[in-house]
Amino acid sequence: MGKLTAAAYARYSTDHQTSSSIAYQMRRIEEHCEREGICIVERYADEACSGTNTDRPAFRRLLTDARARRFEAVVVYDISRGSRDVADWFGFRREMALLGIRVISVEDKIGDILDPSDYLTELITVGLGQHHVLTSRQKSMDSIATKAKTGQFLGGYPPFGYTVKDGQYRIDPHEAPILRRIFQMYADGESYDAILRAIGQVRGKRGRVIGKNSIYAMLKNERYIGVYSWCKRHHKIMGKYAGLTPNENAVRIEGAIPPLIDAATWERVQARMKDKKRNAANKAKRDYLLSGLIECTACGSTYVGHTSTRKGHEYRSYCCGAKYRNHTCDAKNLKADEVETFVVQNLKMYLLRLDFDAMAQTIADRINGAADDLKEERCELLEVEAQIANGTRAVLRGMDYPELQEEMLRLRVRKSELEDVIARKNTKKPVSADKIAALLRHYVDTWDTDLRGIVQGMVKIYAHADGDLDLCIGVHLKDCGSRI
């Protein structure tokens, strides 16, 4: 019998720990595995990540690889490195048990999760960790609340237009004129697009170009009229999103911040925003058949549906998401009626001419014929992704010629194929050619009643900056197939 294969997982938070904590945990895990005859085949580490939730990059990768059966056990230094939340820890334990993967702790006794005594011991250990988190959080919140009541800056990024000195808000002389111009233009009836054109590509506090979402947030921020507020709503409770429920201990102090916007301008802006919200709620939602299916080859963003009105007439189009939000892409807009008609006509022609049984067999053979360990497919996927990245950089440098575009299209389609093959193979269930053929026939039979579902299941579009399109029609099956 071969050695038990395992994944080593380490984590440290920001509480009196450093990256050296990862090295220490990994060393202890390796020593334990060597003593027990366990072979470590994967290593995962989350640095400066809280243990109160599972939204950690390395932990998510560990879960993905566990579902792919890439190892037989998970080894942690102690339970708190896995999670300090009782529900999260036992959710993880349950999933690993269902996958047949052991969970091993170097410092803690982890037995059979179904054994009452073992379960109680483990529950107490995790509960003590969560008690420590809650106690530390309460002390921290009490300290922060005391500072908030004096109007002090509490960390993070100050709003655009302000800087911070000695814990107090100060007006930024470079950003303040831009902020005032945004408010004045909006109060005067200008659109977000007009405002963005007027200010140019200005970067916010986080280094990203200011876009429509940023402007919306600015126009709603009471700090610009001198109102200091802290913790108006609960964003999270015990590390989980809480739906922005009101906080009974909120702090709100008027006149604690030097105002950037006068009261009259603020009221005009808020009145206009309320009118726009009311009008938007009363306006019927437009239907965009190709939502989520068009990718910009220039910047990688997904196109969004957009409706403009000129001289009383409405015009539907698809616009690059980066161009729409912050004007950082120059890709041409696509006329919605034209591109939708083009796609529907080509898709219908494709289905009418398709040999369902032959195509279904090709897809089934491709997926079922993949190696069990998927090593070749994973290696090819990494290579294809690297080639796509290199091609994108070449296009951005101006090396845009037909042969390169054709090769980029081929690579994108192959990437989609490989992703589907890997995802499907990981379920350990063979693909049925008969089911694929039946689905294709179902598409034809329901053409008039489920066109959106068929388009979403069979179409992918790559849009170039000059307005040209690459249309990929194939089969993307959630339960039994791949895009081809």
N, C-alpha and C positions, 0 to 999 in steps of 0.2 A: 504493500500500500504506500502511495506517495505521500509526501508532506502535505499538510493542510495549507492551502494558499490563502493569504490574507491581505487586507488593505490596512495600512496604518493611517490613523487620523489624529491630527493635533490642532489645537486652537489656543490662542490667547486673546484676552480682552484688553482694554486700555487701562485696567485697574491695577497699577503697580506692576505691570508685566511688560516685557520687551520681546523682540524677535528671538532672543536667546532662549526664551521659554519654549519655543518650538523645537529648537535643537535638543534641549534637555528632555522634552517629552518623547521625541523620536528616538533618542538614545536609550531611554528606559524601555520603550516599546520593542526596539531591536534586541535588547538584552533578554527581555522576557520571551520573545519569539525564538531566539536561539536556544534558550533553555528548554522550551517546550517543543522544539522541533517543528516550528511553524515557518513557512516560507513567505516573506513579504514580497508581493508582486506589484503593489501600487501604493503610492504615498500621497496624502492630501493634507494641506495645512491652510488654515484661515488665520490671517494676522489682523489684530485689532478689530475683531468681530465679537459682538455680544453673544452670549450663550442663551439669551432669553427668547430667541426665535431661530428658525431654521433657514432663514433667507441669507445664506452664506455661500459664496461662489464655490469653494472647494467641497463643502458639504453637499451642495446640489449635484456636483459632478460625481461624488461618491454614490449618491442615491441612483443616479443614472447608470453608472457602471455596475452597481449591485443588481439592478434590474436586468442588466445584460449578462449576469452570471460571470463576471470577470474574476471573481474570487469567492472563497468559501467562508470567509470570516472577516469581521471588522475588529481591529484592536485599537483601543484608546488608552491613554494614560490613566484617566479616571472618568467617572460618569459625568462630572461637571464639564469636562472638555467636550462631551457630546452635546449636552444640553443642561441648562439650569431651570428648565420649564418641565413640570411633571407631565403635562399632556403631550408636549412635543417628544419627550424622551420615550414614553410608552407607545406613542404612535410610531416612532422609529423602530422600537423593539418589536412591535407587532408586524410591521412590514418586513423586517429582516426574518422573522420567524416564518412568515408565509413564503418567503423566498428560499427558506432552508439555509440561511446564512447565520452563523454564530456571531454573537457580540461578546467580546472579551475585554475586560478592564485589568490593567496592570495592578492598580491599587485597591480596587473594590471587588467584592465577591458578587459575581453575576451568575446566577443559576438558571434553572428552568423557569421561564416566565409563567408557566401554567402551574408551578408548584406553589401552594399558598405561603409556605414559610419563606421561600426564595423571593417571591413577589413582595412580601411585606418588608423584608430587609432592603430590597432595592428601592421600594417606595419611600422608606424613611431616608435613605441616602439622597435620593433626588429631592425630597421635600426639604431637607436641611439646606441644600444648595439654593432652592428657590426662596427659602426664608432669608438666607443671607442677602440675596439680590433685593428682596423687598425692603429689608432693613436699611441697606445702603442707599437705595433709591429714596426712601423717606427722609433720611438725613440730608441727602443732596437737594431734594426738592424744598425742604425747609430753609436751607441756606440760600437757594436761588430766590425763593419767594421773598425773603427779607431784603435782598438786593433789588428785586423788582419793585418793591414798594417805595424805593427811593429814586426810581427811574433810571437805574444803571443799565448799561449795555451788558447783555448776558451771554455774549459769544456768538459764533457763527459769522454770517456776512451782514453788514449793515445794508439798508436799502440803497438802491442807486440814487445818487445825489447827496449822500452823507458819508462821512468818515467818522472814526471814533478816536478820541483822545482822552486818556485818564478815565476810561469807563463812561464817557459822556458823548452824546451825538454832536457832531459838528458838520456844518454845511461844507460840502466839497465844491470849491470854486470852479472846477473844470466840468463836473457832472451836473451841477445845479442848473445852468442855463439850458442844457438839453432836456432835463426833466421838466422845467417850466414850459419849454416849447411844446413838449408832448401834451401837457395838460391844456395849454392855450389852443393848440390846433384842434384837439378833440372837442373842447368846449365850443369852438367856432364851427363845428359840424364836419370837420375833415375826417376821412376814413383812416383806418389803420394803415392801408397801403400808402396813402398820401403822407402820413407821418413817417413811415419807414423810409420813403424816398427822400424826405426832407432832412432827416437826421443821418442818413447813410448807415453804414455797417458799424454801429457803435457796440462795443462789448460791455456786458454787464459785470457785476462783481465776481461772478464765477468764471469769467473769461469767454463766455459764449456770446454770440451776436444776439442783440436784442431783437425779438420777434413779436408776433401778435400776442402770444400768450404772456410774454413779459410785460407788454404795454397794458394788457387787461389787468394784471396783478398790480401794476403801478397805480392805475387809475382807481383802484379800490383800497389802497393803503392809507389808512388814517394818519400814519406817522407824518405824511407830507403836510398836514395841517396842525402838527404839533402834539398829536395824541399818542401817548405811550401806552402800549397794551402788552400784556403777557398772559399766555396760556388761556386765551378766550375759549378754546374748545379742547376736548380730549382727542388728540390725534391717535394716540395709542394707549392701550391698557395692557399691562404686563407684556409689552413687546408686540401686541397685535393691534391692527388697525381698528379703531373704535367708531368710525363713521362720523367724526367731527361733532360729537355730542357736547353740549354746553358744559363749561367748567364752573362750578359754584365758587371756586377760589380765584377766579380770574382777577387780574389787576388792570385798571384803566385810569390813567392820569392825564388830564388835559393840560396843555402848556408845558409839558416836561421836555419837549424836544423843540428846537428852533424850527418854526414852520418854513416850508418852501413854497407853499401854495396859499393864496388868500382864500378866505371863506366863500366869496362870491363865485370865483372860478370853480372851487370844489363842488358847490351846489349845482352849478350848471352841468358839470361833468356827470355827477351822480344822477341828475334828472334825465340826461340823455341816455345813460346806461340803462336806466329802468325802462325807458321807452323802447330801446332796442331789444331788451329781454322780452318785453311784452309782445312786440311785433314778431319776434322769432318764434315765440310759443304759439302764436296764432297762425303762423305760416305752415302750410303742409310740407312735410319732409320730402325732398326730392329723391327720386329713385335712381341709383347709379348701378347699373348692371355689373360693371367691372371693378367695383370697390375691392381694394386689397390685392388686385391681380396685376397691376402695372408697376414695374420697377424702373427707376431712372438709372440708366447705365452711367450717367455722368457723376452722380453722387451716392447712389444706392438707396435713396429714399423711395418710399411708396407714394404713388400718385393719389391725390384726394379729389373727390368730386366738388365742383364749385359752380355756383350759379350767379351770373351777373345780370343786371338790368340796364338796358339802354333804350331810351325813347319809348318806355312802356313795354318793351319786349324782353323776355327772359332768355338767356343763352346759357346752356349747360356745357361744361367742359371738365376735363381732367387736368389737374395741375400738379407738378412735382411738389411733394410735401415740404421740402426744404425751401423751395421758392415761395410757396404760399405762406409759410410761417415766418421766415426771416429774410427772404430775398437773397439767399446765399447760393442759389443755383440759377442758371440762365436757360434751362431747358424750356422749349416751346410748350405752350398749352396744347392739348388735344381736344378737338371738337367732339363732344360726347356722342352726338347722334351719328356722326360719320364713323368713329372708331367702333361703336357698338354694332352698327350695321355690318361693318367689315368683319368683325369677329363672328357674329351670328351666322352670316352667310358661309364663311369658311368652315365653321364648326359643323353646320348642317351637311355641307358637302362631304366633309371628312367622314361623318357617321354613315351617310348613305352609301359611300364607296368602300367602307371598311369590312374586311373579312373577320367577323367577330371571333370565330373559333381559332383562327390562326393567330390573331393578335393576342387573345387570351392565353394561348399556349406559350407564346413568346414571353409574356410577362411572368407567367408561372415558372417557366424553366429558368428565367434569369434570377428570380428570387430563391427558388428552391435549390438552385445549383450553386449558390454562394457557399463558401467554406464555413464550417461551423464556428470557427473562431473569428471569422470576418477580418482576419489580419490583412489580407490583400486589399479588401474593399476599404478598410480604414486608412491604409497607407495611400491608396489612390485618391481618396477623398482629401487628405491633407495636401497631396501634390496638386490636385485640381484647384483647391482653394488658394494655394500659393500662386498658381498660374493666373487665376482670375485677378488676384490682388496686383500682380505685376502688370497684367494687361490694362487694368484700370489706371494705374500710375502712368503707363505709356500714353493712354488716351488723354489724360489730364495734361501731359507734357506736349500735346499737339500731334502725336503720332497716330492719327486717325485715318486709316485706309481700309478698303473693303475686306481684304483678307484678314485683318486683325479683328474686325467686327464679326466676321463669320466664325473665326476661331473662338472668340469670346462667347458667342451664342452656343456653340457646341459644348464648351466647358460648363456653362451655366446649366444646360440640359443634363449633362453627365453628372454634375453635382447633385441635382435633384434626384436623378436615378439612384445614385449611391446612397443618399440619405434615406430614401424609401426602402431600398434593399436592406440596409442596416437596421432600420427601425422595425421592418417586418420580420427579419430573421431573428431578432432578439426575442420575439414572442414564442419561438420554438414551435410554431404551428405551420404546417405546410400550406402553401397557397393553392387553392382549387381553381383550375382553368375554367371549369364549368361555372363557378360562381362569378368569375370575371366576365365571361361571355354573357351570362344572364344579366349582369349589371349593364353592360353595353346595350343589350336589347331593351332593357328597361328605360335607358336614356332615350332611345328612339320612340318608345311607346308613350313616354310622358313629356315629349318635346313641348307640347302646347300648354301643359299645366305646370311644369317645373323647370322652365328655361334657366332661371337663376341658379338652381341647384346643379344643373348640368354644366353651365359655364364655370361655376366655382370649382367643380370637380375635374374639369378637363382643360382649362385654359391658363396660360401664363404668358405675360407680355413684357417685353423689354423695350423701353422707349429711349431713343437717342435724343441728344440735345437739340438736333435740327428738326425733330418731329417725326423722323422715320421710326418704324416699328418692326420688331421681330416677334412674330406670333408663334407660340409653341402650343400645339394641340396634342393632347395625349390622354393618358388615364392616370388619375391619382386616386387610389382607393384607400380609404381609412382602414378597412378590414382585410383587404386581400390583394393589394396591388402596388403599382409603381407608376410614376410618370415616364412615358416613353416617347 
